[in-house]
């Protein structure tokens, strides 16, 4: 048998150790109350939004926020987005990304600590666990206790509540893609589409597993954002920081009283570790497990108040200010830290994209026209020498009401047109009217004829204008083919 490699140490083997469960201790303070407020607001928005109604008239759905995949529409209150207007959605996604850059460069992983869905649902699950199993010490005792009727009952109760919350999470998601009351009725009666049940099942299980069991592992190992964010932060970013020059050397309160001035402010109570949702020790410095939720600040400030020492042993501090404090120099004002060139640049880009989207939204047309020239045959020569071209015209009415429009030819002054379904060459004219259904694309078959001797290949345009509008809504350029003439 080969001898053990002396270079393999216990430390190297230890990096593959089994996960240790984290049982955060309940804490009260400014940042804990802020997390409560953000949790209530975000969960309320998520669960309630599909049930809000918005009157768009008799021809459009009345759900305030709806992703209507069947009709390829996206409704958000008074805004309706069509597939060809997807750049609005893309713009919002770009704004969300730049917003993350802005927040990270200013206050570190504040998104991770307060508003990330993984954080919000994990926090909710931890509160449920605390209510069923008890606070940190009681939960640890229950975890280490042998299986028995009491432990089984508590586990089943906790998991049942987790599962109910998870099902509500998956159920709320599908209501964004169909009329919520109708889908709820169909879902409960077993008549909804199979994809609805599959979606709810997948989201239920991912929420149950990620929020209930994996928790901090998702943040530390699965999420790419902790790795990306390092490029967004610098020495001027506000981060949760342990003032080691003030806290070290650590010692108990009795040691500090026995040796005044020889022991730092940290009494090594480990409350900052006990309240951390990812189980890290902030006193070890910046690390990937810190989501900057600042609960350790609440815990430490509480202890400092109890032992009569100033708050801020753990606080939001920039690396630059931390160095200045250690050397006894004045620190940078908080407003100057937040509104520095880097964050202002991110904000300018973010705001510029937002203003551009608002401008485009306010100036977009709600009626447009497109046409496709028949390629086979490209043209037809009539018995009298005239030439006929055929086109497929699409008129898009993007308003939630019926509209009557007039389509007019510009250019090719000798040419005339008629609709294949309703007209004939005898009724050919330079314009025609069409009735458009609300929120729909109307497809028409159009014939254009040019008399003999009218010259060669010509360009013209079809202009569409609603009868209730003063100005033309849209124009589409076309070509009239005449072969070799």
ZAZALO-168496 format. One record per residue (C-alpha): residue in one letter; x, y, z. Coordinates in nm, 3 decimals, padded with zeros to 5 digits, m for minus. Layout:
N
+------+---------+---------+---------+
: type :       X :       Y :       Z :
+------+---------+---------+---------+
:    A :       X :       Y :       Z :
...
+------+---------+---------+---------+
# end
This chain:
485
+------+---------+---------+---------+
: type :       X :       Y :       Z :
+------+---------+---------+---------+
:    X :  00.000 :  00.000 :  00.000 :
:    X :  00.135 :  00.344 : m00.093 :
:    X :  00.232 :  00.573 :  00.189 :
:    X :  00.026 :  00.884 :  00.261 :
:    X :  00.144 :  01.199 :  00.090 :
:    X :  00.301 :  01.418 :  00.360 :
:    X :  00.207 :  01.730 :  00.163 :
:    X : m00.165 :  01.663 :  00.214 :
:    X : m00.250 :  01.837 :  00.539 :
:    X : m00.555 :  01.824 :  00.761 :
:    X : m00.638 :  02.174 :  00.638 :
:    X : m00.645 :  02.058 :  00.275 :
:    X : m00.868 :  01.764 :  00.361 :
:    X : m01.094 :  01.990 :  00.566 :
:    X : m01.206 :  02.195 :  00.270 :
:    X : m01.429 :  01.903 :  00.167 :
:    X : m01.603 :  01.881 :  00.503 :
:    X : m01.978 :  01.842 :  00.534 :
:    X : m02.188 :  02.158 :  00.547 :
:    X : m02.256 :  02.292 :  00.893 :
:    X : m02.612 :  02.410 :  00.947 :
:    X : m02.656 :  02.779 :  01.021 :
:    X : m02.911 :  02.886 :  01.282 :
:    X : m02.914 :  03.268 :  01.293 :
:    X : m03.012 :  03.425 :  01.621 :
:    X : m03.299 :  03.676 :  01.631 :
:    X : m03.182 :  04.036 :  01.662 :
:    X : m03.345 :  04.377 :  01.670 :
:    X : m03.205 :  04.700 :  01.536 :
:    X : m03.210 :  04.952 :  01.254 :
:    X : m03.099 :  04.714 :  00.980 :
:    X : m03.318 :  04.428 :  01.100 :
:    X : m03.622 :  04.658 :  01.084 :
:    X : m03.513 :  04.772 :  00.739 :
:    X : m03.499 :  04.407 :  00.627 :
:    X : m03.847 :  04.352 :  00.768 :
:    X : m03.982 :  04.651 :  00.574 :
:    X : m03.819 :  04.544 :  00.247 :
:    X : m03.941 :  04.186 :  00.292 :
:    X : m04.300 :  04.299 :  00.348 :
:    X : m04.293 :  04.538 :  00.051 :
:    X : m04.130 :  04.298 : m00.196 :
:    X : m04.345 :  03.997 : m00.103 :
:    X : m04.660 :  04.210 : m00.113 :
:    X : m04.571 :  04.335 : m00.460 :
:    X : m04.499 :  03.981 : m00.580 :
:    X : m04.813 :  03.815 : m00.442 :
:    X : m05.064 :  04.099 : m00.494 :
:    X : m04.968 :  04.244 : m00.833 :
:    X : m05.138 :  03.975 : m01.051 :
:    X : m05.469 :  04.048 : m00.879 :
:    X : m05.469 :  04.421 : m00.947 :
:    X : m05.719 :  04.533 : m01.211 :
:    X : m05.678 :  04.807 : m01.473 :
:    X : m05.960 :  04.919 : m01.702 :
:    X : m05.842 :  04.922 : m02.064 :
:    X : m06.186 :  04.911 : m02.221 :
:    X : m06.392 :  04.618 : m02.348 :
:    X : m06.135 :  04.494 : m02.601 :
:    X : m05.832 :  04.439 : m02.376 :
:    X : m05.762 :  04.238 : m02.059 :
:    X : m05.821 :  04.421 : m01.732 :
:    X : m05.525 :  04.269 : m01.542 :
:    X : m05.284 :  04.547 : m01.443 :
:    X : m04.965 :  04.347 : m01.512 :
:    X : m04.995 :  04.066 : m01.764 :
:    X : m04.753 :  03.878 : m01.990 :
:    X : m05.002 :  03.758 : m02.251 :
:    X : m04.802 :  03.491 : m02.433 :
:    X : m05.103 :  03.371 : m02.633 :
:    X : m05.142 :  03.712 : m02.802 :
:    X : m04.776 :  03.812 : m02.765 :
:    X : m04.843 :  04.119 : m02.555 :
:    X : m04.702 :  04.264 : m02.234 :
:    X : m04.932 :  04.487 : m02.031 :
:    X : m04.819 :  04.704 : m01.741 :
:    X : m05.097 :  04.933 : m01.623 :
:    X : m05.150 :  05.182 : m01.908 :
:    X : m04.853 :  05.059 : m02.113 :
:    X : m04.882 :  04.786 : m02.376 :
:    X : m04.570 :  04.637 : m02.535 :
:    X : m04.584 :  04.447 : m02.864 :
:    X : m04.322 :  04.193 : m02.980 :
:    X : m04.157 :  04.441 : m03.218 :
:    X : m04.123 :  04.682 : m02.923 :
:    X : m03.919 :  04.438 : m02.716 :
:    X : m03.644 :  04.699 : m02.697 :
:    X : m03.843 :  04.853 : m02.411 :
:    X : m03.808 :  04.531 : m02.211 :
:    X : m03.442 :  04.503 : m02.311 :
:    X : m03.390 :  04.861 : m02.197 :
:    X : m03.544 :  04.785 : m01.858 :
:    X : m03.316 :  04.483 : m01.820 :
:    X : m03.014 :  04.698 : m01.904 :
:    X : m03.130 :  04.954 : m01.647 :
:    X : m03.164 :  04.678 : m01.388 :
:    X : m02.807 :  04.564 : m01.458 :
:    X : m02.663 :  04.915 : m01.438 :
:    X : m02.872 :  04.974 : m01.125 :
:    X : m02.698 :  04.676 : m00.967 :
:    X : m02.361 :  04.822 : m01.065 :
:    X : m02.463 :  05.154 : m00.910 :
:    X : m02.580 :  05.002 : m00.583 :
:    X : m02.276 :  04.773 : m00.556 :
:    X : m02.026 :  05.050 : m00.620 :
:    X : m02.195 :  05.265 : m00.355 :
:    X : m02.291 :  05.023 : m00.076 :
:    X : m02.150 :  04.684 : m00.169 :
:    X : m02.380 :  04.381 : m00.180 :
:    X : m02.687 :  04.568 : m00.053 :
:    X : m02.897 :  04.395 : m00.320 :
:    X : m02.784 :  04.056 : m00.188 :
:    X : m02.847 :  04.155 :  00.172 :
:    X : m03.193 :  04.305 :  00.138 :
:    X : m03.379 :  04.254 : m00.190 :
:    X : m03.247 :  03.943 : m00.367 :
:    X : m03.528 :  03.682 : m00.394 :
:    X : m03.300 :  03.417 : m00.242 :
:    X : m03.236 :  03.644 :  00.055 :
:    X : m03.600 :  03.744 :  00.100 :
:    X : m03.739 :  03.389 :  00.094 :
:    X : m03.452 :  03.249 :  00.301 :
:    X : m03.515 :  03.519 :  00.561 :
:    X : m03.885 :  03.432 :  00.562 :
:    X : m03.808 :  03.061 :  00.601 :
:    X : m03.569 :  03.133 :  00.887 :
:    X : m03.840 :  03.327 :  01.070 :
:    X : m04.077 :  03.033 :  01.024 :
:    X : m03.808 :  02.799 :  01.155 :
:    X : m03.752 :  03.023 :  01.454 :
:    X : m04.125 :  03.028 :  01.530 :
:    X : m04.149 :  02.646 :  01.519 :
:    X : m03.811 :  02.528 :  01.651 :
:    X : m03.724 :  02.821 :  01.874 :
:    X : m03.434 :  03.066 :  01.858 :
:    X : m03.074 :  02.970 :  01.786 :
:    X : m02.993 :  02.765 :  02.099 :
:    X : m03.326 :  02.579 :  02.096 :
:    X : m03.291 :  02.506 :  01.723 :
:    X : m02.941 :  02.368 :  01.774 :
:    X : m03.058 :  02.146 :  02.058 :
:    X : m03.344 :  02.017 :  01.844 :
:    X : m03.104 :  01.954 :  01.554 :
:    X : m02.876 :  01.745 :  01.775 :
:    X : m03.158 :  01.563 :  01.954 :
:    X : m03.243 :  01.204 :  01.848 :
:    X : m03.548 :  01.149 :  01.632 :
:    X : m03.864 :  01.111 :  01.836 :
:    X : m04.232 :  01.208 :  01.824 :
:    X : m04.167 :  01.568 :  01.931 :
:    X : m03.888 :  01.626 :  01.677 :
:    X : m04.085 :  01.458 :  01.397 :
:    X : m04.392 :  01.670 :  01.475 :
:    X : m04.190 :  01.993 :  01.468 :
:    X : m04.013 :  01.897 :  01.148 :
:    X : m04.340 :  01.808 :  00.974 :
:    X : m04.501 :  02.133 :  01.090 :
:    X : m04.206 :  02.344 :  00.972 :
:    X : m04.175 :  02.168 :  00.639 :
:    X : m04.551 :  02.195 :  00.581 :
:    X : m04.541 :  02.572 :  00.630 :
:    X : m04.236 :  02.597 :  00.405 :
:    X : m04.415 :  02.392 :  00.141 :
:    X : m04.727 :  02.612 :  00.162 :
:    X : m04.516 :  02.926 :  00.116 :
:    X : m04.332 :  02.762 : m00.174 :
:    X : m04.657 :  02.664 : m00.346 :
:    X : m04.782 :  03.017 : m00.303 :
:    X : m04.462 :  03.139 : m00.465 :
:    X : m04.498 :  02.915 : m00.769 :
:    X : m04.871 :  02.981 : m00.788 :
:    X : m04.824 :  03.358 : m00.786 :
:    X : m04.575 :  03.337 : m01.073 :
:    X : m04.813 :  03.170 : m01.320 :
:    X : m05.079 :  03.435 : m01.253 :
:    X : m04.861 :  03.688 : m01.433 :
:    X : m04.913 :  03.496 : m01.759 :
:    X : m05.294 :  03.463 : m01.766 :
:    X : m05.601 :  03.621 : m01.613 :
:    X : m05.546 :  03.547 : m01.243 :
:    X : m05.907 :  03.473 : m01.131 :
:    X : m05.974 :  03.254 : m01.435 :
:    X : m05.646 :  03.065 : m01.400 :
:    X : m05.705 :  03.016 : m01.028 :
:    X : m06.045 :  02.859 : m01.099 :
:    X : m05.906 :  02.633 : m01.371 :
:    X : m05.603 :  02.539 : m01.163 :
:    X : m05.809 :  02.434 : m00.861 :
:    X : m06.051 :  02.236 : m01.080 :
:    X : m05.774 :  02.055 : m01.267 :
:    X : m05.856 :  02.210 : m01.605 :
:    X : m05.555 :  02.442 : m01.641 :
:    X : m05.288 :  02.379 : m01.903 :
:    X : m05.028 :  02.115 : m01.808 :
:    X : m04.751 :  02.376 : m01.829 :
:    X : m04.916 :  02.564 : m01.540 :
:    X : m04.891 :  02.261 : m01.310 :
:    X : m04.535 :  02.189 : m01.423 :
:    X : m04.429 :  02.549 : m01.359 :
:    X : m04.584 :  02.555 : m01.012 :
:    X : m04.418 :  02.223 : m00.926 :
:    X : m04.071 :  02.337 : m01.040 :
:    X : m04.092 :  02.673 : m00.862 :
:    X : m04.236 :  02.512 : m00.550 :
:    X : m03.951 :  02.264 : m00.524 :
:    X : m03.677 :  02.517 : m00.601 :
:    X : m03.814 :  02.761 : m00.342 :
:    X : m03.855 :  02.481 : m00.086 :
:    X : m03.503 :  02.347 : m00.138 :
:    X : m03.314 :  02.675 : m00.190 :
:    X : m03.489 :  02.870 :  00.085 :
:    X : m03.531 :  02.588 :  00.334 :
:    X : m03.221 :  02.372 :  00.303 :
:    X : m02.948 :  02.519 :  00.082 :
:    X : m02.979 :  02.880 :  00.198 :
:    X : m02.632 :  03.034 :  00.226 :
:    X : m02.489 :  02.771 : m00.012 :
:    X : m02.682 :  02.936 : m00.297 :
:    X : m02.521 :  03.271 : m00.216 :
:    X : m02.169 :  03.137 : m00.163 :
:    X : m02.138 :  02.859 : m00.424 :
:    X : m02.415 :  02.890 : m00.685 :
:    X : m02.467 :  03.262 : m00.740 :
:    X : m02.220 :  03.429 : m00.981 :
:    X : m02.286 :  03.780 : m00.850 :
:    X : m02.038 :  03.767 : m00.555 :
:    X : m01.760 :  03.707 : m00.808 :
:    X : m01.880 :  03.974 : m01.052 :
:    X : m01.934 :  04.241 : m00.789 :
:    X : m01.567 :  04.267 : m00.704 :
:    X : m01.517 :  04.460 : m01.029 :
:    X : m01.784 :  04.708 : m00.919 :
:    X : m01.636 :  04.792 : m00.580 :
:    X : m01.332 :  04.995 : m00.487 :
:    X : m01.175 :  05.143 : m00.175 :
:    X : m01.452 :  05.406 : m00.163 :
:    X : m01.744 :  05.156 : m00.148 :
:    X : m01.931 :  05.132 :  00.180 :
:    X : m01.893 :  04.782 :  00.322 :
:    X : m01.973 :  04.614 :  00.652 :
:    X : m01.636 :  04.639 :  00.827 :
:    X : m01.493 :  04.534 :  01.163 :
:    X : m01.271 :  04.809 :  01.307 :
:    X : m00.993 :  04.572 :  01.413 :
:    X : m00.767 :  04.851 :  01.540 :
:    X : m01.035 :  04.933 :  01.794 :
:    X : m01.150 :  04.581 :  01.879 :
:    X : m00.816 :  04.401 :  01.910 :
:    X : m00.683 :  04.242 :  02.116 :
:    X : m01.006 :  04.072 :  02.213 :
:    X : m01.088 :  03.978 :  02.565 :
:    X : m01.374 :  03.920 :  02.802 :
:    X : m01.534 :  04.203 :  02.994 :
:    X : m01.362 :  04.085 :  03.314 :
:    X : m01.024 :  04.093 :  03.143 :
:    X : m01.091 :  04.442 :  03.015 :
:    X : m01.185 :  04.559 :  03.364 :
:    X : m00.877 :  04.393 :  03.514 :
:    X : m00.639 :  04.540 :  03.254 :
:    X : m00.772 :  04.882 :  03.147 :
:    X : m00.635 :  04.985 :  02.808 :
:    X : m00.479 :  04.646 :  02.736 :
:    X : m00.794 :  04.488 :  02.588 :
:    X : m00.985 :  04.617 :  02.285 :
:    X : m01.357 :  04.692 :  02.264 :
:    X : m01.443 :  04.345 :  02.128 :
:    X : m01.541 :  04.127 :  02.425 :
:    X : m01.547 :  03.816 :  02.203 :
:    X : m01.917 :  03.752 :  02.267 :
:    X : m01.961 :  03.607 :  01.914 :
:    X : m02.300 :  03.774 :  01.876 :
:    X : m02.196 :  03.901 :  01.534 :
:    X : m02.142 :  03.539 :  01.427 :
:    X : m02.461 :  03.414 :  01.592 :
:    X : m02.688 :  03.651 :  01.397 :
:    X : m02.516 :  03.609 :  01.057 :
:    X : m02.747 :  03.431 :  00.806 :
:    X : m02.446 :  03.284 :  00.625 :
:    X : m02.254 :  03.189 :  00.940 :
:    X : m01.938 :  03.389 :  00.877 :
:    X : m01.724 :  03.583 :  01.124 :
:    X : m01.704 :  03.942 :  01.002 :
:    X : m01.399 :  03.995 :  01.225 :
:    X : m01.197 :  03.785 :  00.981 :
:    X : m01.226 :  04.059 :  00.720 :
:    X : m01.399 :  04.082 :  00.378 :
:    X : m01.516 :  03.745 :  00.248 :
:    X : m01.744 :  03.604 : m00.017 :
:    X : m02.000 :  03.484 :  00.237 :
:    X : m02.080 :  03.838 :  00.356 :
:    X : m02.400 :  03.966 :  00.192 :
:    X : m02.379 :  04.300 :  00.380 :
:    X : m02.716 :  04.252 :  00.549 :
:    X : m02.566 :  04.443 :  00.848 :
:    X : m02.735 :  04.227 :  01.112 :
:    X : m02.394 :  04.196 :  01.276 :
:    X : m02.397 :  04.574 :  01.316 :
:    X : m02.727 :  04.557 :  01.505 :
:    X : m02.595 :  04.278 :  01.728 :
:    X : m02.264 :  04.451 :  01.800 :
:    X : m02.423 :  04.791 :  01.868 :
:    X : m02.657 :  04.625 :  02.119 :
:    X : m02.363 :  04.467 :  02.302 :
:    X : m02.161 :  04.789 :  02.297 :
:    X : m02.454 :  04.974 :  02.453 :
:    X : m02.482 :  04.708 :  02.725 :
:    X : m02.111 :  04.730 :  02.819 :
:    X : m02.097 :  05.109 :  02.796 :
:    X : m01.875 :  05.141 :  02.489 :
:    X : m01.933 :  05.349 :  02.174 :
:    X : m02.122 :  05.194 :  01.884 :
:    X : m01.962 :  05.132 :  01.547 :
:    X : m01.715 :  04.856 :  01.627 :
:    X : m01.879 :  04.691 :  01.325 :
:    X : m02.021 :  04.943 :  01.080 :
:    X : m02.059 :  05.050 :  00.719 :
:    X : m01.714 :  05.193 :  00.642 :
:    X : m01.508 :  05.232 :  00.325 :
:    X : m01.158 :  05.088 :  00.311 :
:    X : m01.028 :  05.438 :  00.253 :
:    X : m01.198 :  05.576 :  00.564 :
:    X : m01.095 :  05.271 :  00.765 :
:    X : m00.730 :  05.350 :  00.691 :
:    X : m00.782 :  05.717 :  00.776 :
:    X : m00.952 :  05.631 :  01.106 :
:    X : m00.670 :  05.398 :  01.201 :
:    X : m00.418 :  05.677 :  01.141 :
:    X : m00.633 :  05.936 :  01.320 :
:    X : m00.716 :  06.138 :  01.008 :
:    X : m01.057 :  06.293 :  00.928 :
:    X : m01.286 :  06.074 :  00.718 :
:    X : m01.483 :  06.155 :  00.403 :
:    X : m01.843 :  06.281 :  00.453 :
:    X : m02.103 :  06.017 :  00.373 :
:    X : m02.266 :  06.221 :  00.094 :
:    X : m01.931 :  06.271 : m00.077 :
:    X : m01.869 :  05.898 : m00.050 :
:    X : m02.202 :  05.812 : m00.212 :
:    X : m02.196 :  06.085 : m00.479 :
:    X : m01.849 :  06.040 : m00.621 :
:    X : m01.754 :  06.033 : m00.994 :
:    X : m01.795 :  05.657 : m01.032 :
:    X : m02.145 :  05.637 : m00.885 :
:    X : m02.249 :  05.956 : m01.066 :
:    X : m02.132 :  05.803 : m01.396 :
:    X : m02.339 :  05.491 : m01.333 :
:    X : m02.637 :  05.707 : m01.237 :
:    X : m02.598 :  05.921 : m01.550 :
:    X : m02.596 :  05.612 : m01.773 :
:    X : m02.889 :  05.461 : m01.584 :
:    X : m03.090 :  05.784 : m01.599 :
:    X : m03.002 :  05.843 : m01.964 :
:    X : m03.138 :  05.504 : m02.067 :
:    X : m03.451 :  05.566 : m01.861 :
:    X : m03.513 :  05.906 : m02.023 :
:    X : m03.454 :  05.759 : m02.369 :
:    X : m03.710 :  05.486 : m02.301 :
:    X : m03.962 :  05.741 : m02.173 :
:    X : m03.907 :  05.955 : m02.483 :
:    X : m03.952 :  05.655 : m02.713 :
:    X : m04.260 :  05.548 : m02.519 :
:    X : m04.419 :  05.891 : m02.545 :
:    X : m04.347 :  05.926 : m02.918 :
:    X : m04.423 :  05.578 : m03.048 :
:    X : m04.698 :  05.530 : m03.303 :
:    X : m04.990 :  05.305 : m03.223 :
:    X : m05.065 :  05.229 : m03.588 :
:    X : m04.823 :  05.102 : m03.848 :
:    X : m04.810 :  04.936 : m04.186 :
:    X : m04.581 :  04.685 : m04.354 :
:    X : m04.598 :  04.515 : m04.693 :
:    X : m04.433 :  04.223 : m04.867 :
:    X : m04.399 :  04.216 : m05.247 :
:    X : m04.490 :  03.886 : m05.412 :
:    X : m04.177 :  03.723 : m05.551 :
:    X : m04.339 :  03.458 : m05.768 :
:    X : m04.448 :  03.599 : m06.001 :
:    X : m04.274 :  03.932 : m05.954 :
:    X : m04.531 :  04.101 : m06.180 :
:    X : m04.807 :  04.009 : m06.428 :
:    X : m04.847 :  04.173 : m06.768 :
:    X : m05.215 :  04.225 : m06.850 :
:    X : m05.376 :  04.188 : m07.197 :
:    X : m05.390 :  04.567 : m07.245 :
:    X : m05.017 :  04.605 : m07.172 :
:    X : m05.055 :  04.730 : m06.815 :
:    X : m04.855 :  04.569 : m06.535 :
:    X : m04.996 :  04.437 : m06.209 :
:    X : m04.797 :  04.382 : m05.888 :
:    X : m04.931 :  04.199 : m05.584 :
:    X : m04.849 :  04.270 : m05.218 :
:    X : m04.940 :  04.132 : m04.877 :
:    X : m05.011 :  04.428 : m04.652 :
:    X : m05.026 :  04.412 : m04.271 :
:    X : m05.195 :  04.688 : m04.075 :
:    X : m05.118 :  04.679 : m03.702 :
:    X : m05.365 :  04.849 : m03.466 :
:    X : m05.193 :  04.874 : m03.128 :
:    X : m05.480 :  05.039 : m02.944 :
:    X : m05.748 :  04.863 : m02.742 :
:    X : m06.030 :  04.991 : m02.962 :
:    X : m06.146 :  04.939 : m03.321 :
:    X : m06.019 :  05.194 : m03.571 :
:    X : m06.099 :  05.293 : m03.928 :
:    X : m05.797 :  05.388 : m04.133 :
:    X : m05.723 :  05.517 : m04.481 :
:    X : m05.430 :  05.382 : m04.683 :
:    X : m05.302 :  05.616 : m04.956 :
:    X : m05.044 :  05.582 : m05.233 :
:    X : m04.762 :  05.833 : m05.267 :
:    X : m04.553 :  05.828 : m05.585 :
:    X : m04.615 :  05.638 : m05.913 :
:    X : m04.887 :  05.890 : m06.009 :
:    X : m05.041 :  05.674 : m06.284 :
:    X : m05.073 :  05.364 : m06.065 :
:    X : m05.394 :  05.254 : m05.897 :
:    X : m05.468 :  04.987 : m05.635 :
:    X : m05.751 :  04.770 : m05.510 :
:    X : m05.804 :  04.505 : m05.243 :
:    X : m05.817 :  04.150 : m05.365 :
:    X : m06.089 :  04.044 : m05.122 :
:    X : m06.335 :  04.327 : m05.171 :
:    X : m06.243 :  04.518 : m05.485 :
:    X : m06.174 :  04.481 : m05.855 :
:    X : m05.969 :  04.661 : m06.118 :
:    X : m06.273 :  04.866 : m06.212 :
:    X : m06.280 :  05.007 : m05.857 :
:    X : m05.908 :  05.081 : m05.847 :
:    X : m05.817 :  05.409 : m05.676 :
:    X : m05.531 :  05.589 : m05.504 :
:    X : m05.661 :  05.509 : m05.157 :
:    X : m05.891 :  05.277 : m04.965 :
:    X : m06.039 :  05.245 : m04.619 :
:    X : m06.009 :  04.949 : m04.381 :
:    X : m06.161 :  04.862 : m04.048 :
:    X : m05.909 :  04.733 : m03.797 :
:    X : m05.988 :  04.519 : m03.496 :
:    X : m05.850 :  04.630 : m03.157 :
:    X : m05.505 :  04.503 : m03.059 :
:    X : m05.473 :  04.302 : m03.376 :
:    X : m05.290 :  04.275 : m03.707 :
:    X : m05.512 :  04.290 : m04.015 :
:    X : m05.372 :  04.118 : m04.323 :
:    X : m05.486 :  04.240 : m04.668 :
:    X : m05.419 :  04.128 : m05.024 :
:    X : m05.336 :  04.435 : m05.236 :
:    X : m05.303 :  04.467 : m05.613 :
:    X : m05.136 :  04.767 : m05.780 :
:    X : m05.165 :  04.824 : m06.154 :
:    X : m04.968 :  05.064 : m06.373 :
:    X : m05.084 :  05.145 : m06.728 :
:    X : m04.886 :  05.055 : m07.038 :
:    X : m04.609 :  05.297 : m07.127 :
:    X : m04.582 :  05.433 : m06.770 :
:    X : m04.206 :  05.388 : m06.757 :
:    X : m03.986 :  05.129 : m06.592 :
:    X : m03.940 :  05.026 : m06.233 :
:    X : m04.099 :  05.281 : m05.998 :
:    X : m04.091 :  05.350 : m05.627 :
:    X : m04.396 :  05.443 : m05.424 :
:    X : m04.510 :  05.442 : m05.062 :
:    X : m04.818 :  05.330 : m04.876 :
:    X : m04.921 :  05.576 : m04.606 :
:    X : m05.168 :  05.475 : m04.335 :
:    X : m05.365 :  05.729 : m04.136 :
:    X : m05.641 :  05.674 : m03.881 :
:    X : m05.956 :  05.872 : m03.953 :
:    X : m05.944 :  06.015 : m03.600 :
:    X : m05.581 :  06.133 : m03.633 :
:    X : m05.466 :  06.459 : m03.787 :
:    X : m05.130 :  06.335 : m03.908 :
:    X : m05.024 :  06.017 : m04.095 :
:    X : m04.926 :  05.737 : m03.859 :
:    X : m04.680 :  05.534 : m04.066 :
:    X : m04.532 :  05.495 : m04.414 :
:    X : m04.389 :  05.193 : m04.595 :
:    X : m04.171 :  05.225 : m04.904 :
:    X : m04.234 :  04.979 : m05.192 :
:    X : m04.127 :  04.912 : m05.550 :
:    X : m04.349 :  04.868 : m05.853 :
:    X : m04.185 :  04.618 : m06.091 :
:    X : m04.238 :  04.644 : m06.469 :
:    X : m03.983 :  04.400 : m06.606 :
:    X : m03.757 :  04.535 : m06.883 :
:    X : m03.955 :  04.846 : m06.964 :
+------+---------+---------+---------+
# end
